[in-house]
C-alpha cells in the first residue's frame, strides 16, 4: 500500500525490540525485567506486523499480519501475568530496594481473615 | 533492509545471554518467551523482503506454540500439575 510508511514502522518496531532486550539485560530483578521486556517487545513486534500490513495492503499477507498482531496483543500480556504470578508463588525474592509488595500483603490479609473466621 | 533482521538477531543473542546467566528459573523462562516474540518479527520482515506469504504462516504458528510453552512453564513454576 505505502512502502515508506511500512519502512518507518519497521524501524520503530526494531528500535522498540532493541530497547526491550537492553532492559532484559540491564534491570536488576525478575519483575522489572518482565515489565520492560514484555511491554517493549510486544509493541515492537506489533509495529513490525502493522508495517507488513501497510506494505502489502488487504492481500492474504496483510490480513494474516493483522491476525497475528491481534493474537500477540492478547496472548503476550496473559503469558507475562502468569509468569509473574508463578515467580511470586515459587518464592523469587524482590530486589532489595523495592518499596512495596502488594501481592504478598494481599495473600497475608486473606490468610489472617481466614484464621479469624475459623476462630 | 536486511540490517533490520541483523538487529533482531542481535536482540536474540541478548536474550540468549539472559537464558545462560539468569539467576532464577523465571528469568530464563521470560527470556525464552521474549525470544519467541522476536522470532515472529524476524519471520515477518523476512516475508516482506522475499515477497512470499508463507513465512507469515510460520510466524502465526510460532506465536501460538510460544504462548502454550510460556503458560505451561508458568504452571510448572506455580507448583501445580499440568492436568489441573
N, CA and C atoms of all chains as a GROMACS GRO file, in nm:
protein
  609
    1UNK      N    1   0.086  -0.120   0.000
    1UNK     CA    2   0.000   0.000   0.000
    1UNK      C    3   0.090   0.124   0.000
    2UNK      N    4   0.168   0.141   0.106
    2UNK     CA    5   0.255   0.258   0.115
    2UNK      C    6   0.389   0.213   0.172
    3UNK      N    7   0.491   0.203   0.087
    3UNK     CA    8   0.616   0.142   0.131
    3UNK      C    9   0.699   0.230   0.225
    4UNK      N   10   0.709   0.363   0.208
    4UNK     CA   11   0.785   0.442   0.307
    4UNK      C   12   0.725   0.434   0.446
    5UNK      N   13   0.591   0.436   0.457
    5UNK     CA   14   0.526   0.422   0.588
    5UNK      C   15   0.560   0.287   0.650
    6UNK      N   16   0.563   0.181   0.565
    6UNK     CA   17   0.596   0.048   0.616
    6UNK      C   18   0.738   0.045   0.669
    7UNK      N   19   0.832   0.110   0.599
    7UNK     CA   20   0.972   0.106   0.646
    7UNK      C   21   0.986   0.185   0.775
    8UNK      N   22   0.911   0.298   0.788
    8UNK     CA   23   0.914   0.373   0.915
    8UNK      C   24   0.863   0.285   1.029
    9UNK      N   25   0.755   0.209   1.004
    9UNK     CA   26   0.701   0.121   1.109
    9UNK      C   27   0.802   0.012   1.144
   10UNK      N   28   0.870  -0.044   1.042
   10UNK     CA   29   0.971  -0.148   1.071
   10UNK      C   30   1.081  -0.093   1.160
   11UNK      N   31   1.129   0.029   1.130
   11UNK     CA   32   1.241   0.084   1.207
   11UNK      C   33   1.198   0.112   1.351
   12UNK      N   34   1.074   0.168   1.368
   12UNK     CA   35   1.025   0.192   1.504
   12UNK      C   36   1.013   0.060   1.581
   13UNK      N   37   0.962  -0.044   1.515
   13UNK     CA   38   0.945  -0.172   1.582
   13UNK      C   39   1.077  -0.234   1.623
   14UNK      N   40   1.178  -0.227   1.534
   14UNK     CA   41   1.308  -0.286   1.568
   14UNK      C   42   1.373  -0.207   1.682
   15UNK      N   43   1.354  -0.074   1.685
   15UNK     CA   44   1.409   0.003   1.797
   15UNK      C   45   1.342  -0.036   1.928
   16UNK      N   46   1.208  -0.054   1.927
   16UNK     CA   47   1.139  -0.098   2.050
   16UNK      C   48   1.193  -0.232   2.096
   17UNK      N   49   1.214  -0.326   2.003
   17UNK     CA   50   1.266  -0.458   2.040
   17UNK      C   51   1.404  -0.447   2.103
   18UNK      N   52   1.489  -0.361   2.042
   18UNK     CA   53   1.626  -0.345   2.093
   18UNK      C   54   1.624  -0.288   2.234
   19UNK      N   55   1.538  -0.186   2.259
   19UNK     CA   56   1.534  -0.129   2.394
   19UNK      C   57   1.478  -0.229   2.494
   20UNK      N   58   1.381  -0.310   2.451
   20UNK     CA   59   1.328  -0.412   2.541
   20UNK      C   60   1.434  -0.512   2.580
   21UNK      N   61   1.518  -0.555   2.483
   21UNK     CA   62   1.620  -0.654   2.516
   21UNK      C   63   1.731  -0.594   2.599
   22UNK      N   64   1.762  -0.464   2.580
   22UNK     CA   65   1.860  -0.399   2.668
   22UNK      C   66   1.805  -0.393   2.810
   23UNK      N   67   1.673  -0.368   2.824
   23UNK     CA   68   1.612  -0.371   2.957
   23UNK      C   69   1.618  -0.509   3.017
   24UNK      N   70   1.602  -0.613   2.934
   24UNK     CA   71   1.612  -0.751   2.984
   24UNK      C   72   1.751  -0.780   3.037
   25UNK      N   73   1.854  -0.719   2.978
   25UNK     CA   74   1.989  -0.741   3.027
   25UNK      C   75   2.018  -0.657   3.151
   26UNK      N   76   1.976  -0.530   3.152
   26UNK     CA   77   2.029  -0.435   3.249
   26UNK      C   78   1.952  -0.429   3.380
   27UNK      N   79   1.823  -0.462   3.383
   27UNK     CA   80   1.745  -0.437   3.504
   27UNK      C   81   1.776  -0.541   3.611
   28UNK      N   82   1.754  -0.509   3.740
   28UNK     CA   83   1.810  -0.592   3.846
   28UNK      C   84   1.727  -0.710   3.891
   29UNK      N   85   1.599  -0.722   3.849
   29UNK     CA   86   1.505  -0.806   3.920
   29UNK      C   87   1.419  -0.878   3.817
   30UNK      N   88   1.363  -0.992   3.852
   30UNK     CA   89   1.279  -1.064   3.756
   30UNK      C   90   1.155  -0.982   3.721
   31UNK      N   91   1.097  -0.912   3.819
   31UNK     CA   92   0.972  -0.840   3.792
   31UNK      C   93   0.999  -0.717   3.706
   32UNK      N   94   1.111  -0.646   3.734
   32UNK     CA   95   1.146  -0.532   3.648
   32UNK      C   96   1.177  -0.577   3.507
   33UNK      N   97   1.251  -0.688   3.494
   33UNK     CA   98   1.285  -0.739   3.361
   33UNK      C   99   1.160  -0.779   3.285
   34UNK      N  100   1.065  -0.841   3.356
   34UNK     CA  101   0.941  -0.886   3.291
   34UNK      C  102   0.863  -0.767   3.238
   35UNK      N  103   0.854  -0.660   3.320
   35UNK     CA  104   0.779  -0.543   3.278
   35UNK      C  105   0.842  -0.479   3.155
   36UNK      N  106   0.975  -0.450   3.161
   36UNK     CA  107   1.040  -0.382   3.050
   36UNK      C  108   1.033  -0.465   2.923
   37UNK      N  109   1.075  -0.592   2.934
   37UNK     CA  110   1.089  -0.673   2.814
   37UNK      C  111   0.954  -0.703   2.751
   38UNK      N  112   0.853  -0.739   2.832
   38UNK     CA  113   0.726  -0.779   2.772
   38UNK      C  114   0.658  -0.663   2.702
   39UNK      N  115   0.652  -0.546   2.768
   39UNK     CA  116   0.580  -0.436   2.704
   39UNK      C  117   0.651  -0.389   2.579
   40UNK      N  118   0.784  -0.369   2.589
   40UNK     CA  119   0.855  -0.315   2.472
   40UNK      C  120   0.852  -0.412   2.356
   41UNK      N  121   0.875  -0.542   2.382
   41UNK     CA  122   0.886  -0.636   2.271
   41UNK      C  123   0.748  -0.663   2.209
   42UNK      N  124   0.641  -0.664   2.291
   42UNK     CA  125   0.508  -0.682   2.234
   42UNK      C  126   0.473  -0.567   2.139
   43UNK      N  127   0.497  -0.442   2.186
   43UNK     CA  128   0.464  -0.328   2.099
   43UNK      C  129   0.554  -0.325   1.976
   44UNK      N  130   0.683  -0.361   1.992
   44UNK     CA  131   0.772  -0.358   1.877
   44UNK      C  132   0.731  -0.458   1.772
   45UNK      N  133   0.696  -0.580   1.814
   45UNK     CA  134   0.655  -0.681   1.716
   45UNK      C  135   0.522  -0.643   1.652
   46UNK      N  136   0.432  -0.579   1.729
   46UNK     CA  137   0.307  -0.533   1.666
   46UNK      C  138   0.333  -0.423   1.565
   47UNK      N  139   0.431  -0.334   1.592
   47UNK     CA  140   0.468  -0.234   1.492
   47UNK      C  141   0.518  -0.301   1.365
   48UNK      N  142   0.603  -0.406   1.380
   48UNK     CA  143   0.655  -0.476   1.262
   48UNK      C  144   0.541  -0.539   1.182
   49UNK      N  145   0.442  -0.599   1.254
   49UNK     CA  146   0.332  -0.664   1.183
   49UNK      C  147   0.242  -0.562   1.113
   50UNK      N  148   0.219  -0.446   1.179
   50UNK     CA  149   0.142  -0.341   1.111
   50UNK      C  150   0.219  -0.287   0.990
   51UNK      N  151   0.354  -0.285   1.001
   51UNK     CA  152   0.433  -0.244   0.885
   51UNK      C  153   0.414  -0.340   0.770
   52UNK      N  154   0.408  -0.472   0.799
   52UNK     CA  155   0.383  -0.570   0.692
   52UNK      C  156   0.246  -0.549   0.632
   53UNK      N  157   0.147  -0.509   0.716
   53UNK     CA  158   0.013  -0.480   0.662
   53UNK      C  159   0.018  -0.358   0.572
   54UNK      N  160   0.091  -0.253   0.612
   54UNK     CA  161   0.098  -0.134   0.527
   54UNK      C  162   0.177  -0.160   0.401
   55UNK      N  163   0.269  -0.257   0.404
   55UNK     CA  164   0.347  -0.290   0.284
   55UNK      C  165   0.257  -0.356   0.180
   56UNK      N  166   0.173  -0.451   0.221
   56UNK     CA  167   0.105  -0.534   0.121
   56UNK      C  168  -0.044  -0.507   0.112
   57UNK      N  169  -0.102  -0.419   0.196
   57UNK     CA  170  -0.243  -0.387   0.181
   57UNK      C  171  -0.333  -0.502   0.219
   58UNK      N  172  -0.454  -0.501   0.164
   58UNK     CA  173  -0.553  -0.604   0.200
   58UNK      C  174  -0.536  -0.729   0.116
   59UNK      N  175  -0.413  -0.784   0.114
   59UNK     CA  176  -0.392  -0.914   0.049
   59UNK      C  177  -0.395  -1.021   0.156
   60UNK      N  178  -0.360  -1.146   0.117
   60UNK     CA  179  -0.358  -1.254   0.216
   60UNK      C  180  -0.253  -1.228   0.322
   61UNK      N  181  -0.137  -1.174   0.279
   61UNK     CA  182  -0.029  -1.150   0.374
   61UNK      C  183  -0.065  -1.040   0.472
   62UNK      N  184  -0.131  -0.933   0.426
   62UNK     CA  185  -0.165  -0.823   0.515
   62UNK      C  186  -0.268  -0.865   0.618
   63UNK      N  187  -0.369  -0.944   0.574
   63UNK     CA  188  -0.473  -0.987   0.668
   63UNK      C  189  -0.414  -1.081   0.771
   64UNK      N  190  -0.322  -1.171   0.725
   64UNK     CA  191  -0.258  -1.262   0.822
   64UNK      C  192  -0.172  -1.184   0.920
   65UNK      N  193  -0.107  -1.077   0.873
   65UNK     CA  194  -0.026  -0.997   0.965
   65UNK      C  195  -0.114  -0.929   1.070
   66UNK      N  196  -0.231  -0.877   1.030
   66UNK     CA  197  -0.322  -0.817   1.128
   66UNK      C  198  -0.371  -0.921   1.229
   67UNK      N  199  -0.400  -1.042   1.181
   67UNK     CA  200  -0.446  -1.150   1.270
   67UNK      C  201  -0.338  -1.184   1.372
   68UNK      N  202  -0.212  -1.193   1.324
   68UNK     CA  203  -0.102  -1.228   1.414
   68UNK      C  204  -0.080  -1.116   1.515
   69UNK      N  205  -0.098  -0.988   1.473
   69UNK     CA  206  -0.082  -0.875   1.566
   69UNK      C  207  -0.188  -0.881   1.676
   70UNK      N  208  -0.314  -0.910   1.638
   70UNK     CA  209  -0.420  -0.920   1.738
   70UNK      C  210  -0.391  -1.035   1.834
   71UNK      N  211  -0.341  -1.148   1.780
   71UNK     CA  212  -0.312  -1.262   1.866
   71UNK      C  213  -0.201  -1.231   1.965
   72UNK      N  214  -0.096  -1.163   1.918
   72UNK     CA  215   0.015  -1.130   2.009
   72UNK      C  216  -0.031  -1.030   2.114
   73UNK      N  217  -0.117  -0.932   2.074
   73UNK     CA  218  -0.166  -0.834   2.172
   73UNK      C  219  -0.251  -0.902   2.279
   74UNK      N  220  -0.318  -1.012   2.248
   74UNK     CA  221  -0.397  -1.080   2.352
   74UNK      C  222  -0.307  -1.170   2.436
   75UNK      N  223  -0.220  -1.251   2.372
   75UNK     CA  224  -0.154  -1.358   2.447
   75UNK      C  225  -0.031  -1.314   2.524
   76UNK      N  226   0.040  -1.213   2.478
   76UNK     CA  227   0.168  -1.181   2.544
   76UNK      C  228   0.148  -1.124   2.684
   77UNK      N  229   0.051  -1.031   2.710
   77UNK     CA  230   0.026  -0.991   2.849
   77UNK      C  231  -0.026  -1.104   2.936
   78UNK      N  232  -0.103  -1.198   2.876
   78UNK     CA  233  -0.151  -1.312   2.953
   78UNK      C  234  -0.035  -1.398   3.001
   79UNK      N  235   0.059  -1.426   2.912
   79UNK     CA  236   0.175  -1.505   2.950
   79UNK      C  237   0.261  -1.435   3.053
   80UNK      N  238   0.276  -1.302   3.039
   80UNK     CA  239   0.358  -1.228   3.135
   80UNK      C  240   0.293  -1.228   3.273
   81UNK      N  241   0.159  -1.216   3.278
   81UNK     CA  242   0.089  -1.218   3.406
   81UNK      C  243   0.105  -1.354   3.473
   82UNK      N  244   0.090  -1.462   3.395
   82UNK     CA  245   0.105  -1.596   3.452
   82UNK      C  246   0.246  -1.618   3.502
   83UNK      N  247   0.346  -1.566   3.427
   83UNK     CA  248   0.484  -1.584   3.470
   83UNK      C  249   0.514  -1.508   3.598
   84UNK      N  250   0.460  -1.384   3.610
   84UNK     CA  251   0.485  -1.306   3.731
   84UNK      C  252   0.422  -1.375   3.851
   85UNK      N  253   0.301  -1.428   3.834
   85UNK     CA  254   0.234  -1.497   3.943
   85UNK      C  255   0.310  -1.624   3.981
   86UNK      N  256   0.355  -1.699   3.880
   86UNK     CA  257   0.431  -1.820   3.908
   86UNK      C  258   0.562  -1.791   3.979
   87UNK      N  259   0.630  -1.681   3.938
   87UNK     CA  260   0.757  -1.646   4.003
   87UNK      C  261   0.733  -1.606   4.147
   88UNK      N  262   0.624  -1.531   4.174
   88UNK     CA  263   0.598  -1.489   4.312
   88UNK      C  264   0.560  -1.608   4.399
   89UNK      N  265   0.480  -1.701   4.342
   89UNK     CA  266   0.440  -1.817   4.423
   89UNK      C  267   0.558  -1.909   4.448
   90UNK      N  268   0.647  -1.924   4.347
   90UNK     CA  269   0.762  -2.013   4.368
   90UNK      C  270   0.869  -1.950   4.456
   91UNK      N  271   0.847  -1.825   4.504
   91UNK     CA  272   0.933  -1.773   4.608
   91UNK      C  273   1.054  -1.694   4.562
   92UNK      N  274   1.048  -1.632   4.443
   92UNK     CA  275   1.159  -1.549   4.399
   92UNK      C  276   1.154  -1.417   4.475
   93UNK      N  277   1.269  -1.377   4.534
   93UNK     CA  278   1.273  -1.255   4.614
   93UNK      C  279   1.268  -1.130   4.525
   94UNK      N  280   1.212  -1.022   4.580
   94UNK     CA  281   1.217  -0.894   4.511
   94UNK      C  282   1.356  -0.832   4.526
   95UNK      N  283   1.381  -0.726   4.444
   95UNK     CA  284   1.505  -0.650   4.457
   95UNK      C  285   1.508  -0.585   4.594
   96UNK      N  286   1.629  -0.570   4.654
   96UNK     CA  287   1.632  -0.522   4.793
   96UNK      C  288   1.592  -0.376   4.805
   97UNK      N  289   1.591  -0.298   4.697
   97UNK     CA  290   1.546  -0.159   4.705
   97UNK      C  291   1.400  -0.142   4.664
   98UNK      N  292   1.326  -0.251   4.647
   98UNK     CA  293   1.185  -0.239   4.613
   98UNK      C  294   1.108  -0.183   4.732
   99UNK      N  295   1.006  -0.102   4.702
   99UNK     CA  296   0.938  -0.029   4.810
   99UNK      C  297   0.822  -0.107   4.869
  100UNK      N  298   0.742  -0.174   4.785
  100UNK     CA  299   0.627  -0.243   4.843
  100UNK      C  300   0.598  -0.370   4.764
  101UNK      N  301   0.524  -0.462   4.826
  101UNK     CA  302   0.487  -0.589   4.764
  101UNK      C  303   0.339  -0.613   4.792
  102UNK      N  304   0.253  -0.558   4.706
  102UNK     CA  305   0.110  -0.562   4.732
  102UNK      C  306   0.054  -0.703   4.726
  103UNK      N  307   0.116  -0.790   4.643
  103UNK     CA  308   0.061  -0.925   4.629
  103UNK      C  309   0.082  -1.005   4.757
  104UNK      N  310   0.201  -0.991   4.820
  104UNK     CA  311   0.227  -1.061   4.946
  104UNK      C  312   0.136  -1.008   5.055
  105UNK      N  313   0.115  -0.874   5.058
  105UNK     CA  314   0.023  -0.817   5.158
  105UNK      C  315  -0.117  -0.872   5.139
  106UNK      N  316  -0.157  -0.885   5.015
  106UNK     CA  317  -0.292  -0.936   4.985
  106UNK      C  318  -0.306  -1.080   5.034
  107UNK      N  319  -0.203  -1.164   5.005
  107UNK     CA  320  -0.211  -1.304   5.049
  107UNK      C  321  -0.213  -1.313   5.201
  108UNK      N  322  -0.129  -1.232   5.270
  108UNK     CA  323  -0.129  -1.236   5.417
  108UNK      C  324  -0.263  -1.191   5.473
  109UNK      N  325  -0.323  -1.086   5.415
  109UNK     CA  326  -0.454  -1.039   5.462
  109UNK      C  327  -0.559  -1.147   5.449
  110UNK      N  328  -0.555  -1.222   5.336
  110UNK     CA  329  -0.653  -1.328   5.318
  110UNK      C  330  -0.633  -1.438   5.422
  111UNK      N  331  -0.507  -1.476   5.449
  111UNK     CA  332  -0.484  -1.584   5.546
  111UNK      C  333  -0.526  -1.538   5.685
  112UNK      N  334  -0.499  -1.409   5.721
  112UNK     CA  335  -0.540  -1.360   5.852
  112UNK      C  336  -0.692  -1.363   5.864
  113UNK      N  337  -0.762  -1.320   5.757
  113UNK     CA  338  -0.909  -1.321   5.762
  113UNK      C  339  -0.962  -1.463   5.778
  114UNK      N  340  -0.897  -1.561   5.707
  114UNK     CA  341  -0.941  -1.699   5.720
  114UNK      C  342  -0.925  -1.751   5.862
  115UNK      N  343  -0.812  -1.714   5.928
  115UNK     CA  344  -0.791  -1.758   6.066
  115UNK      C  345  -0.898  -1.700   6.158
  116UNK      N  346  -0.932  -1.571   6.137
  116UNK     CA  347  -1.033  -1.510   6.223
  116UNK      C  348  -1.168  -1.581   6.205
  117UNK      N  349  -1.201  -1.613   6.078
  117UNK     CA  350  -1.330  -1.681   6.056
  117UNK      C  351  -1.332  -1.819   6.122
  118UNK      N  352  -1.216  -1.892   6.113
  118UNK     CA  353  -1.211  -2.025   6.175
  118UNK      C  354  -1.223  -2.014   6.327
  119UNK      N  355  -1.157  -1.914   6.388
  119UNK     CA  356  -1.162  -1.899   6.533
  119UNK      C  357  -1.302  -1.860   6.577
  120UNK      N  358   1.745  -0.351   0.346
  120UNK     CA  359   1.656  -0.373   0.460
  120UNK      C  360   1.695  -0.495   0.540
  121UNK      N  361   1.806  -0.562   0.499
  121UNK     CA  362   1.849  -0.682   0.568
  121UNK      C  363   1.906  -0.650   0.705
  122UNK      N  364   1.949  -0.525   0.727
  122UNK     CA  365   2.008  -0.489   0.858
  122UNK      C  366   1.904  -0.490   0.968
  123UNK      N  367   1.775  -0.476   0.933
  123UNK     CA  368   1.671  -0.490   1.036
  123UNK      C  369   1.674  -0.630   1.094
  124UNK      N  370   1.691  -0.732   1.006
  124UNK     CA  371   1.698  -0.870   1.053
  124UNK      C  372   1.821  -0.892   1.138
  125UNK      N  373   1.934  -0.828   1.101
  125UNK     CA  374   2.055  -0.845   1.184
  125UNK      C  375   2.035  -0.782   1.321
  126UNK      N  376   1.964  -0.668   1.328
  126UNK     CA  377   1.937  -0.606   1.459
  126UNK      C  378   1.853  -0.699   1.545
  127UNK      N  379   1.752  -0.765   1.484
  127UNK     CA  380   1.669  -0.856   1.562
  127UNK      C  381   1.747  -0.980   1.605
  128UNK      N  382   1.842  -1.027   1.521
  128UNK     CA  383   1.924  -1.141   1.561
  128UNK      C  384   2.015  -1.103   1.677
  129UNK      N  385   2.064  -0.977   1.678
  129UNK     CA  386   2.142  -0.929   1.792
  129UNK      C  387   2.056  -0.929   1.919
  130UNK      N  388   1.927  -0.888   1.907
  130UNK     CA  389   1.836  -0.893   2.022
  130UNK      C  390   1.821  -1.036   2.072
  131UNK      N  391   1.814  -1.134   1.979
  131UNK     CA  392   1.802  -1.274   2.019
  131UNK      C  393   1.926  -1.318   2.096
  132UNK      N  394   2.045  -1.270   2.058
  132UNK     CA  395   2.164  -1.308   2.133
  132UNK      C  396   2.164  -1.246   2.272
  133UNK      N  397   2.108  -1.122   2.286
  133UNK     CA  398   2.094  -1.065   2.420
  133UNK      C  399   2.004  -1.154   2.506
  134UNK      N  400   1.893  -1.204   2.446
  134UNK     CA  401   1.804  -1.293   2.521
  134UNK      C  402   1.875  -1.423   2.558
  135UNK      N  403   1.960  -1.474   2.468
  135UNK     CA  404   2.033  -1.597   2.500
  135UNK      C  405   2.130  -1.576   2.614
  136UNK      N  406   2.188  -1.453   2.623
  136UNK     CA  407   2.274  -1.423   2.738
  136UNK      C  408   2.193  -1.433   2.867
  137UNK      N  409   2.066  -1.383   2.865
  137UNK     CA  410   1.985  -1.390   2.987
  137UNK      C  411   1.944  -1.533   3.016
  138UNK      N  412   1.924  -1.616   2.912
  138UNK     CA  413   1.895  -1.757   2.936
  138UNK      C  414   2.012  -1.825   3.005
  139UNK      N  415   2.136  -1.791   2.964
  139UNK     CA  416   2.250  -1.855   3.027
  139UNK      C  417   2.281  -1.803   3.165
  140UNK      N  418   2.265  -1.671   3.187
  140UNK     CA  419   2.313  -1.609   3.310
  140UNK      C  420   2.203  -1.581   3.411
  141UNK      N  421   2.076  -1.610   3.376
  141UNK     CA  422   1.969  -1.575   3.469
  141UNK      C  423   1.983  -1.649   3.600
  142UNK      N  424   1.974  -1.579   3.714
  142UNK     CA  425   1.997  -1.649   3.840
  142UNK      C  426   1.883  -1.742   3.881
  143UNK      N  427   1.759  -1.714   3.838
  143UNK     CA  428   1.646  -1.798   3.880
  143UNK      C  429   1.579  -1.857   3.757
  144UNK      N  430   1.501  -1.965   3.771
  144UNK     CA  431   1.430  -2.022   3.656
  144UNK      C  432   1.331  -1.926   3.589
  145UNK      N  433   1.255  -1.838   3.659
  145UNK     CA  434   1.167  -1.747   3.585
  145UNK      C  435   1.241  -1.651   3.493
  146UNK      N  436   1.367  -1.613   3.527
  146UNK     CA  437   1.444  -1.529   3.436
  146UNK      C  438   1.463  -1.598   3.302
  147UNK      N  439   1.501  -1.725   3.306
  147UNK     CA  440   1.524  -1.798   3.181
  147UNK      C  441   1.393  -1.812   3.103
  148UNK      N  442   1.282  -1.835   3.176
  148UNK     CA  443   1.153  -1.850   3.106
  148UNK      C  444   1.112  -1.722   3.037
  149UNK      N  445   1.132  -1.606   3.105
  149UNK     CA  446   1.099  -1.477   3.043
  149UNK      C  447   1.182  -1.456   2.918
  150UNK      N  448   1.312  -1.491   2.925
  150UNK     CA  449   1.398  -1.469   2.809
  150UNK      C  450   1.354  -1.556   2.692
  151UNK      N  451   1.310  -1.681   2.718
  151UNK     CA  452   1.265  -1.769   2.609
  151UNK      C  453   1.136  -1.714   2.548
  152UNK      N  454   1.045  -1.662   2.633
  152UNK     CA  455   0.921  -1.604   2.584
  152UNK      C  456   0.948  -1.485   2.492
  153UNK      N  457   1.040  -1.396   2.537
  153UNK     CA  458   1.073  -1.278   2.458
  153UNK      C  459   1.137  -1.318   2.326
  154UNK      N  460   1.219  -1.425   2.329
  154UNK     CA  461   1.285  -1.467   2.206
  154UNK      C  462   1.183  -1.522   2.106
  155UNK      N  463   1.077  -1.590   2.156
  155UNK     CA  464   0.972  -1.634   2.064
  155UNK      C  465   0.904  -1.518   1.994
  156UNK      N  466   0.876  -1.410   2.069
  156UNK     CA  467   0.814  -1.294   2.007
  156UNK      C  468   0.907  -1.228   1.905
  157UNK      N  469   1.039  -1.229   1.935
  157UNK     CA  470   1.134  -1.171   1.839
  157UNK      C  471   1.138  -1.253   1.710
  158UNK      N  472   1.125  -1.386   1.721
  158UNK     CA  473   1.129  -1.469   1.600
  158UNK      C  474   1.007  -1.441   1.512
  159UNK      N  475   0.893  -1.407   1.574
  159UNK     CA  476   0.776  -1.366   1.494
  159UNK      C  477   0.809  -1.243   1.410
  160UNK      N  478   0.878  -1.144   1.471
  160UNK     CA  479   0.918  -1.026   1.397
  160UNK      C  480   1.015  -1.058   1.285
  161UNK      N  481   1.111  -1.149   1.312
  161UNK     CA  482   1.208  -1.186   1.208
  161UNK      C  483   1.138  -1.251   1.090
  162UNK      N  484   1.042  -1.342   1.118
  162UNK     CA  485   0.970  -1.409   1.010
  162UNK      C  486   0.890  -1.308   0.928
  163UNK      N  487   0.830  -1.206   0.995
  163UNK     CA  488   0.751  -1.108   0.921
  163UNK      C  489   0.838  -1.024   0.827
  164UNK      N  490   0.952  -0.976   0.878
  164UNK     CA  491   1.039  -0.894   0.792
  164UNK      C  492   1.095  -0.978   0.678
  165UNK      N  493   1.124  -1.105   0.706
  165UNK     CA  494   1.175  -1.194   0.601
  165UNK      C  495   1.069  -1.217   0.494
  166UNK      N  496   0.941  -1.229   0.535
  166UNK     CA  497   0.834  -1.245   0.436
  166UNK      C  498   0.823  -1.122   0.349
  167UNK      N  499   0.839  -1.002   0.408
  167UNK     CA  500   0.830  -0.880   0.328
  167UNK      C  501   0.947  -0.870   0.231
  168UNK      N  502   1.069  -0.908   0.278
  168UNK     CA  503   1.186  -0.898   0.190
  168UNK      C  504   1.174  -0.995   0.074
  169UNK      N  505   1.134  -1.122   0.103
  169UNK     CA  506   1.130  -1.222  -0.002
  169UNK      C  507   1.003  -1.214  -0.086
  170UNK      N  508   0.897  -1.149  -0.033
  170UNK     CA  509   0.773  -1.141  -0.109
  170UNK      C  510   0.691  -1.269  -0.111
  171UNK      N  511   0.716  -1.359  -0.015
  171UNK     CA  512   0.641  -1.485  -0.008
  171UNK      C  513   0.548  -1.480   0.114
  172UNK      N  514   0.423  -1.527   0.095
  172UNK     CA  515   0.327  -1.519   0.207
  172UNK      C  516   0.354  -1.618   0.317
  173UNK      N  517   0.412  -1.737   0.284
  173UNK     CA  518   0.401  -1.846   0.380
  173UNK      C  519   0.491  -1.827   0.500
  174UNK      N  520   0.585  -1.732   0.496
  174UNK     CA  521   0.662  -1.704   0.618
  174UNK      C  522   0.572  -1.645   0.727
  175UNK      N  523   0.464  -1.574   0.687
  175UNK     CA  524   0.369  -1.522   0.786
  175UNK      C  525   0.298  -1.637   0.856
  176UNK      N  526   0.271  -1.747   0.783
  176UNK     CA  527   0.211  -1.865   0.848
  176UNK      C  528   0.305  -1.921   0.954
  177UNK      N  529   0.436  -1.922   0.924
  177UNK     CA  530   0.533  -1.968   1.023
  177UNK      C  531   0.528  -1.877   1.145
  178UNK      N  532   0.512  -1.746   1.124
  178UNK     CA  533   0.508  -1.652   1.236
  178UNK      C  534   0.386  -1.679   1.325
  179UNK      N  535   0.269  -1.704   1.263
  179UNK     CA  536   0.148  -1.730   1.343
  179UNK      C  537   0.164  -1.858   1.424
  180UNK      N  538   0.218  -1.965   1.360
  180UNK     CA  539   0.235  -2.091   1.432
  180UNK      C  540   0.334  -2.075   1.545
  181UNK      N  541   0.441  -1.996   1.521
  181UNK     CA  542   0.542  -1.977   1.626
  181UNK      C  543   0.483  -1.901   1.745
  182UNK      N  544   0.396  -1.800   1.717
  182UNK     CA  545   0.334  -1.726   1.827
  182UNK      C  546   0.245  -1.817   1.911
  183UNK      N  547   0.167  -1.904   1.844
  183UNK     CA  548   0.081  -1.999   1.918
  183UNK      C  549   0.163  -2.091   2.007
  184UNK      N  550   0.269  -2.153   1.950
  184UNK     CA  551   0.345  -2.250   2.027
  184UNK      C  552   0.422  -2.183   2.140
  185UNK      N  553   0.470  -2.061   2.117
  185UNK     CA  554   0.542  -1.989   2.222
  185UNK      C  555   0.449  -1.956   2.339
  186UNK      N  556   0.324  -1.920   2.307
  186UNK     CA  557   0.227  -1.890   2.414
  186UNK      C  558   0.197  -2.014   2.497
  187UNK      N  559   0.178  -2.128   2.429
  187UNK     CA  560   0.147  -2.251   2.502
  187UNK      C  561   0.264  -2.292   2.590
  188UNK      N  562   0.388  -2.278   2.538
  188UNK     CA  563   0.504  -2.312   2.618
  188UNK      C  564   0.518  -2.222   2.739
  189UNK      N  565   0.490  -2.091   2.723
  189UNK     CA  566   0.501  -2.000   2.836
  189UNK      C  567   0.401  -2.032   2.944
  190UNK      N  568   0.276  -2.062   2.904
  190UNK     CA  569   0.173  -2.093   3.003
  190UNK      C  570   0.208  -2.222   3.077
  191UNK      N  571   0.262  -2.321   3.003
  191UNK     CA  572   0.299  -2.447   3.067
  191UNK      C  573   0.410  -2.426   3.169
  192UNK      N  574   0.513  -2.346   3.133
  192UNK     CA  575   0.622  -2.323   3.227
  192UNK      C  576   0.576  -2.241   3.346
  193UNK      N  577   0.477  -2.150   3.326
  193UNK     CA  578   0.426  -2.073   3.440
  193UNK      C  579   0.352  -2.164   3.536
  194UNK      N  580   0.275  -2.260   3.483
  194UNK     CA  581   0.207  -2.354   3.573
  194UNK      C  582   0.307  -2.441   3.647
  195UNK      N  583   0.415  -2.479   3.579
  195UNK     CA  584   0.519  -2.557   3.646
  195UNK      C  585   0.584  -2.476   3.758
  196UNK      N  586   0.604  -2.345   3.737
  196UNK     CA  587   0.665  -2.262   3.841
  196UNK      C  588   0.574  -2.246   3.961
  197UNK      N  589   0.440  -2.243   3.936
  197UNK     CA  590   0.349  -2.232   4.049
  197UNK      C  591   0.344  -2.359   4.132
  198UNK      N  592   0.395  -2.472   4.079
  198UNK     CA  593   0.394  -2.596   4.153
  198UNK      C  594   0.269  -2.678   4.132
  199UNK      N  595   0.189  -2.644   4.031
  199UNK     CA  596   0.070  -2.723   4.003
  199UNK      C  597   0.102  -2.827   3.898
  200UNK      N  598   0.018  -2.931   3.889
  200UNK     CA  599   0.036  -3.030   3.786
  200UNK      C  600  -0.014  -2.978   3.652
  201UNK      N  601   0.026  -3.045   3.543
  201UNK     CA  602  -0.009  -2.995   3.410
  201UNK      C  603  -0.152  -3.028   3.372
  202UNK      N  604  -0.220  -3.117   3.448
  202UNK     CA  605  -0.355  -3.158   3.409
  202UNK      C  606  -0.460  -3.097   3.501
  203UNK      N  607  -0.426  -3.001   3.585
  203UNK     CA  608  -0.526  -2.940   3.673
  203UNK      C  609  -0.604  -2.836   3.597
   0.00000   0.00000   0.00000
